[in-house]
Amino acid sequence: MTSPATTLPRPAEPSEAFDSADLIRVTGGTPLTGEVTVRGAKNLVPKAMVAALLGDGPSLLRNVPQISDVRIVTGLLEAHGVSVRQGEQPGDLILDPTSVGRPDHAEIAAHAGSSRIPILLCGPLLHRIGHAFIPDLGGCRIGDRPIDFHLDALRSFGAVVDKRPEGLHISAPQRLRGTKITLPYPSVGSTEQVLLTAVLAEGVTELRNAATEPEIQDLIAVLQKMGAIISVLDNRVIQITGVESLSGYKHRALPDRLEAASWACAALATGGDILVRGALQGPMMTFLNVFRRVGGAFEVEDEPGELGIRFWHPGGPLSALALETDVHPGFQTDWQQPMVVALTQAQGLSIVHETVYEKRLGFTKALIDMGAQVQLYRECLGGTPCRFGQRNFMHSAVISGPTKLHATDLVIPDLRAGFSYLIAALAAQGTSSVHGISLISRGYEDFGSKLADLGAQVEFPS
Ligand code: EPU
């Protein structure tokens, strides 16, 4: 079967970083002005696709963007016998798991290094076929990103984990049982792992120190539609009562607040004005507060059928600030990189303390090459001490601005850094070559056309 997303570009492998077809040329100096639309969240859609594996019948997921993470998960699900096809409306995906079976390991192994989503297939596969094979994971190289919480949680449900050179073989000798789990850190993926496993486990599962990101709340909404019983209690506690079976679902994915914030930062850094259709105020409140403190202006449109947020630079100097990334409801780590680019244009010293990923400030080296003044520190600056404070990671930044940026050659290290480099190139004087743009396609739908529609001078040489 041909999936709707099979024509999407594949994410870059490290060896492809200088592929001449994987390049965009950006000429800076033009304020971005106009409208863009964001569709379903990259950090929800693949998980909702995985949830479809739990159902007895087909599911309909709406508002699905054409990003390569969707294509990767489509391939993984198809390898397990799930039929994935386009529905009637643009962005509709129909996922039918009725013929799920044991996959060909070579086909699964071909997905090694492509994404972090395969680990989330464990619970649903253990329930459906009693076994899961998980190849090496991919995902952005923004920290070590271990999966110890995932594996500990699966063992706690009664799964057996066998680590072999080709990947993980996980099995369920009997029906998984509800359990009590306290996460060492409110990890998004581990919370999703527990949810996707507990819904069909026997008995009650209590998860403590859970992540509560809006994308997780939306996944809980999907699972509830399927027949799951999930209570989100105070203090990061989630209680799941296992049920015997789940049905398919019909769900419209919540819009991508991380992409929306990226466009907002692009408006700020280029002195522009962008209406982001689909953006919602609720899941972006923390971002909006920071955007306002820096000196950006925004206006929320919340009439039915006209949802969106307009972001613009109101003129005059931007203000430096101290900022710390955190789990929800804190300032999301995925907002950090685009905001750092905007802060290079703010007056004075800004401090950014990255507490979620130990290596997510490494991308600033290229900004320094463009003329930005950024100093990295091992200490926890400007906020509360975090897990990385005593561990020798350069995870705090001091940004001195405003600085004029100039064009250069850029090589994208990870998804958000990639979009941030585009913003920097758009704010800079001259023409930059940005290599490795297929990494951006993992999470930003049709970004080249969107940029061109906003008046950016961009060119795809191939
Ligand atoms: N962690 C562990 N052990 C584990 C799992 C996580 O130590 O078993 C640590 C990580 O190393 C990290 C922290 O916990 O320091 C948080 O990781 P988390 O599990 O929350 O991240 P994730 O689920 O792998 C998702 C998003 C990321 C986003 C983070 C945080 C997806 C596919 N990815 O990753 O998105 O930054 O949550 O919100 O949903 C992005 O969109 O650019 C992106 C990287």
Residues whose N, C-alpha, C, O or C-beta is under 5 A from the ligand:
A	BS01	EPU	N43 C140 R145 P146 I147 D148 F149 H150 Y185 P186 S187 V188 G189 S190 T333 D334 V356 Y357 L415 R416
